[in-house]
Amino acid sequence: MSQCYYCGGEQVEQSTTFVYEDEDQFWVVRNVPALLFTRCGEKEYTQDVTHRMLTLFKQPPRPREILHVPAYELVAA
């Protein structure tokens, strides 16, 4: 395992949820294997996992579920 260059936290293997935005469409992929830094929460993905997600986005199967998510906008005062 390695340490984060910025926070010094240890890196651990953990499943996470990956969220990707493409124009007005959002993709949510659950149970993605990731390497997570314990202090800052930064996530890294192996080349294999990245390749699998890119393949998924190119030819997506039928989703397991459709999520209805409220969207907010933070306007600078």
Phi and psi restraints in degrees (value plus and minus 20) as a CYANA .aco file:
   2 SER   PHI    -135.5   -95.5
   2 SER   PSI     151.9   191.9
   3 GLN   PHI    -128.7   -88.7
   3 GLN   PSI     130.2   170.2
   4 CYS   PHI     -88.9   -48.9
   4 CYS   PSI     114.4   154.4
   5 TYR   PHI     -82.5   -42.5
   5 TYR   PSI     -53.3   -13.3
   6 TYR   PHI    -111.5   -71.5
   6 TYR   PSI     -69.8   -29.8
   7 CYS   PHI    -120.6   -80.6
   7 CYS   PSI     -35.5     4.5
   8 GLY   PHI      60.7   100.7
   8 GLY   PSI     -18.0    22.0
   9 GLY   PHI     -88.5   -48.5
   9 GLY   PSI     133.1   173.1
  10 GLU   PHI     -96.9   -56.9
  10 GLU   PSI     134.1   174.1
  11 GLN   PHI    -120.4   -80.4
  11 GLN   PSI     108.7   148.7
  12 VAL   PHI    -147.7  -107.7
  12 VAL   PSI     132.1   172.1
  13 GLU   PHI    -101.3   -61.3
  13 GLU   PSI     115.7   155.7
  14 GLN   PHI    -180.3  -140.3
  14 GLN   PSI     128.5   168.5
  15 SER   PHI    -102.7   -62.7
  15 SER   PSI     122.9   162.9
  16 THR   PHI    -161.6  -121.6
  16 THR   PSI     155.2   195.2
  17 THR   PHI    -125.7   -85.7
  17 THR   PSI     108.5   148.5
  18 PHE   PHI    -123.4   -83.4
  18 PHE   PSI     107.0   147.0
  19 VAL   PHI    -137.5   -97.5
  19 VAL   PSI     110.0   150.0
  20 TYR   PHI    -150.7  -110.7
  20 TYR   PSI     115.2   155.2
  21 GLU   PHI    -133.2   -93.2
  21 GLU   PSI     109.2   149.2
  22 ASP   PHI    -151.1  -111.1
  22 ASP   PSI      83.2   123.2
  23 GLU   PHI      37.2    77.2
  23 GLU   PSI    -137.5   -97.5
  24 ASP   PHI    -120.3   -80.3
  24 ASP   PSI      -6.4    33.6
  25 GLN   PHI    -133.6   -93.6
  25 GLN   PSI     116.5   156.5
  26 PHE   PHI    -134.1   -94.1
  26 PHE   PSI     121.7   161.7
  27 TRP   PHI    -137.1   -97.1
  27 TRP   PSI     112.5   152.5
  28 VAL   PHI    -141.4  -101.4
  28 VAL   PSI     100.9   140.9
  29 VAL   PHI    -139.5   -99.5
  29 VAL   PSI      97.8   137.8
  30 ARG   PHI    -113.9   -73.9
  30 ARG   PSI     140.3   180.3
  31 ASN   PHI      38.5    78.5
  31 ASN   PSI      26.7    66.7
  32 VAL   PHI    -112.5   -72.5
  32 VAL   PSI     104.5   144.5
  33 PRO   PHI     -85.4   -45.4
  33 PRO   PSI     111.9   151.9
  34 ALA   PHI    -163.8  -123.8
  34 ALA   PSI     142.2   182.2
  35 LEU   PHI    -125.3   -85.3
  35 LEU   PSI      97.2   137.2
  36 LEU   PHI    -134.0   -94.0
  36 LEU   PSI     111.9   151.9
  37 PHE   PHI    -102.7   -62.7
  37 PHE   PSI     111.2   151.2
  38 THR   PHI     -90.4   -50.4
  38 THR   PSI     -46.2    -6.2
  39 ARG   PHI    -110.0   -70.0
  39 ARG   PSI     -72.2   -32.2
  40 CYS   PHI    -113.9   -73.9
  40 CYS   PSI     -37.0     3.0
  41 GLY   PHI      63.1   103.1
  41 GLY   PSI     -18.4    21.6
  42 GLU   PHI     -79.0   -39.0
  42 GLU   PSI     120.8   160.8
  43 LYS   PHI    -135.4   -95.4
  43 LYS   PSI     122.4   162.4
  44 GLU   PHI    -146.3  -106.3
  44 GLU   PSI     129.3   169.3
  45 TYR   PHI    -143.2  -103.2
  45 TYR   PSI     124.0   164.0
  46 THR   PHI     -90.3   -50.3
  46 THR   PSI     145.2   185.2
  47 GLN   PHI     -80.5   -40.5
  47 GLN   PSI     -58.2   -18.2
  48 ASP   PHI     -83.6   -43.6
  48 ASP   PSI     -65.8   -25.8
  49 VAL   PHI     -85.2   -45.2
  49 VAL   PSI     -62.8   -22.8
  50 THR   PHI     -80.7   -40.7
  50 THR   PSI     -64.8   -24.8
  51 HIS   PHI     -81.2   -41.2
  51 HIS   PSI     -62.9   -22.9
  52 ARG   PHI     -83.3   -43.3
  52 ARG   PSI     -59.5   -19.5
  53 MET   PHI     -89.4   -49.4
  53 MET   PSI     -61.7   -21.7
  54 LEU   PHI     -82.2   -42.2
  54 LEU   PSI     -59.1   -19.1
  55 THR   PHI     -83.9   -43.9
  55 THR   PSI     -61.4   -21.4
  56 LEU   PHI     -80.4   -40.4
  56 LEU   PSI     -62.3   -22.3
  57 PHE   PHI     -89.7   -49.7
  57 PHE   PSI     -49.9    -9.9
  58 LYS   PHI     -93.2   -53.2
  58 LYS   PSI     -59.7   -19.7
  59 GLN   PHI    -154.9  -114.9
  59 GLN   PSI      53.8    93.8
  60 PRO   PHI     -90.1   -50.1
  60 PRO   PSI     117.2   157.2
  61 PRO   PHI     -95.8   -55.8
  61 PRO   PSI     158.8   198.8
  62 ARG   PHI     -84.4   -44.4
  62 ARG   PSI     111.7   151.7
  63 PRO   PHI     -87.6   -47.6
  63 PRO   PSI     130.8   170.8
  64 ARG   PHI     -85.6   -45.6
  64 ARG   PSI     -56.7   -16.7
  65 GLU   PHI    -175.6  -135.6
  65 GLU   PSI     139.1   179.1
  66 ILE   PHI    -125.8   -85.8
  66 ILE   PSI     106.3   146.3
  67 LEU   PHI    -118.7   -78.7
  67 LEU   PSI     119.6   159.6
  68 HIS   PHI    -127.4   -87.4
  68 HIS   PSI      91.0   131.0
  69 VAL   PHI    -140.0  -100.0
  69 VAL   PSI     107.0   147.0
  70 PRO   PHI     -88.6   -48.6
  70 PRO   PSI     125.5   165.5
  71 ALA   PHI    -140.6  -100.6
  71 ALA   PSI     112.6   152.6
  72 TYR   PHI    -140.3  -100.3
  72 TYR   PSI     141.6   181.6
  73 GLU   PHI    -150.1  -110.1
  73 GLU   PSI     111.5   151.5
  74 LEU   PHI    -119.5   -79.5
  74 LEU   PSI      92.1   132.1
  75 VAL   PHI    -118.5   -78.5
  75 VAL   PSI     109.5   149.5
  76 ALA   PHI     -87.4   -47.4
  76 ALA   PSI     113.6   153.6
